[in-house]
């Protein structure tokens, strides 16, 4: 960021994926609301799959990560229009904000509000799950969760689908009794999942996300898809459903909140 009399100037740089496609377009002008309604006015240009977004804001941007996600959507819309007529699936990644070349802001792959140090036993158990031939639904849940971190507009839908994959992995269907059994296994109240369920349904039916608390959605999904929680729910429900193939000798893990009261109201 740099400050001038006409506002605060920003310069975001990124690339089109796959880079080998060598996408190029002339500068296009746009304007979007970022950071609690601040108007970002700028241009985006792509040359040989590298793109630059230049813009100004009347006030300094406090949340660069969320702003990056909004601007990534602008760039993704643009390359989607380029690729759609030819049946080409292009993606984009914003790598840094470099208006102040002395201290550029490099974007990571994490979501800061939920980032935490990895737990060795959890990572080790994840690898064991991934290697299991009957863990396809669990692998699907993990992929959806990671996509939820990367896709702000679809966070709620992808988080809930990850939880649904864990439910199905237990041998259950989408009926109320299966959900009740699943919640009982994880010691969570129905109200704990209700807000995420409603927002996910809205997005599935084509409505855009509005006022979504991404951190809350990601925390809810993580608690119900991680090995520390998802495995317990899957195993307990599977045994109740008579699936003898469920790994009985694995350790029973519950989430970081322990095995006491149900989470939620």
Protein Blocks (a to p, Z undefined) as FASTA:
>chain_A
ZZdfkbccdddddddddfklopacddddddddeehhiacddddddeehiacdddddfbdc
fblmlmmmmmmmmmmmmmmmmmmmnopacddddfbdckbmmlccdddfbdfklgccddfk
lmmmmmmmmmpmklmmmmmmmmmmmmmmmmmmlmmmmmmmmmmmmmmmnopacbfklmmm
mmmmnopafklmmmmmmmmmmmmnopacehiafklmmmmmmmmmgmklmmmmmmmmmmmn
opakbcfkbccdddfkojmdcedZZ
